[in-house]
């Protein structure tokens, strides 16, 4: 798989996460949907805000990864996966 195709898929995944979060926020505000969590009622919009925030963070990470991939100096190497690197 080419690098541009892979990054487009990652961007698509991040966009889907953000959209799902926004839809949860809208559903919580419009229909007043609440979820019971540890004996307290919390609006689903709160969960939507958390999901949207995490999607934005993931979008930012994908953008940084795409910039690193597009550099001319980046190349695949099995040495990046050696045990010594993770110890």
HUGICOR-V288002 format. One record per pair of residues at least 24 apart in sequence whose C-alpha atoms are under 7 Angstrom apart, sorted by the first residue. I is the first residue (numbers start at 1). GAP is how many residues later the second one is. D is the distance in whole Angstrom. If there is no record, write none. Layout:
# HUGICOR-V288002
i=I gap=GAP d=D
i=I gap=GAP d=D
This chain:
# HUGICOR-V288002
i=7 gap=59 d=6
i=10 gap=52 d=7
i=11 gap=48 d=6
i=11 gap=51 d=7
i=14 gap=41 d=5
i=14 gap=44 d=6
i=14 gap=45 d=5
i=17 gap=34 d=7
i=17 gap=35 d=7
i=17 gap=38 d=5
i=18 gap=33 d=7
i=18 gap=34 d=4
i=18 gap=37 d=5
i=18 gap=38 d=6
i=21 gap=27 d=4
i=21 gap=28 d=6
i=21 gap=30 d=5
i=21 gap=31 d=4
i=22 gap=26 d=6
i=22 gap=30 d=6
i=24 gap=24 d=5
i=25 gap=24 d=6
